[in-house]
Amino acid sequence: MFAVYASEPNADDPLAALVVGERPDPEVPEGWVRVKVEAASLNMHDLWTLRGVGIKEDQFPMILGCDGAGTLDDGTPVVLHSLMGDPDWKDDETLDPQRKMLTEWAQGSFADYVVVPKRNALPRPEGMTATAGAVMGTAWLTAYRMLFTKSGLRGGQTMLVQGASGGVSTALIQLGRAAGMQVWVTGRSDEKRELALRLGAHQVFESNGKLPGKVQAVFETVGEATWKHSVRALVPGGTIVCSGATSGNQPPAELAQMFFLQKNLVGSTMGTLSELRDLLDFVAATGIAPEIGQELPMTDAETGFRSMLDGVTAGKIVFTR
């Protein structure tokens, strides 16, 4: 079958390991299902896989792609939940020590077919396109958990999103606006700030720029470059929800601010199966259309990978079949 895969780990030149070609058709173990892929979105995780991070060398070649949407063999439209773990784990699956993402222990979704545990193929809401469904499982699920599970925000309160154009950031803007939050966003350029306004931000600011007031929650995926700004943007007792650190993961701690003003730092990673179900229902009910920065045929996957590597695309990059 057609597939986009990593032939080997290459830390220094990840795209040198990217192959657009053919792989064997997948076998379907008991309890798993085959999904015919219609669309699949690109994540930074795919670049890390090409670099050999989070995967052993003997697992290559590995078909890339953590997210996707398509149809089961009976024609049922589905969205993929990319987090898999111990089937006997009954708690929050993001805390399962055996948890892994698709492509960390099973072949990914950049192919004609992908095989996943039956529970990881969720029915796609009526009216949701495959392209929209393809972005739900990682970026949008991460944003949903940050906002609705971790932040403690209530409708009408003010949130600050650090960074205007990434997949998680654009999802946070759209979800926050739909949920009735006051959405403030920082961005490095006029173009990124204009995008945030178009997606529903109430106010936008330059990166680390002066704000007109304090916020109840800050959503962090940037890290070192914005950390001091994030801490000082909070009201006493406010919360930073952090799911990434693209600019570095060793910022100054600002401990005096944290303990004296009782500010909270909460980590967040991916999301649960039940949260993905709730996200799909919320998107369907509100009519949100996810921001798609590039939609490319899977045969042009290298173009999308280069765009992500160079940081030139706002919103999600989606490959279609």
Secondary structure by P-SEA (a helix, b strand, c coil): cbbbbbccccccccccccccccccbbbbcccbbbbbccbbbbcaaaaaaaaccccccccccccccccbbbbcccbbbbbbbccccccccccccccccccccccccccccccccccccccccccccccccaaaaaacccaaaaaaaaccccccccccbbbbbcccccaaaaaaaaaaaaaccbbbbbbccaaaaaaaaaacccccccccccccccccbbbbccccccaaaaaaaccccbbbbbcccccccccccccccccccbbbbbbbccccaaaaaaaaaaaaaacccccccccccccaaaaaaaaaaacccccbbbbcc
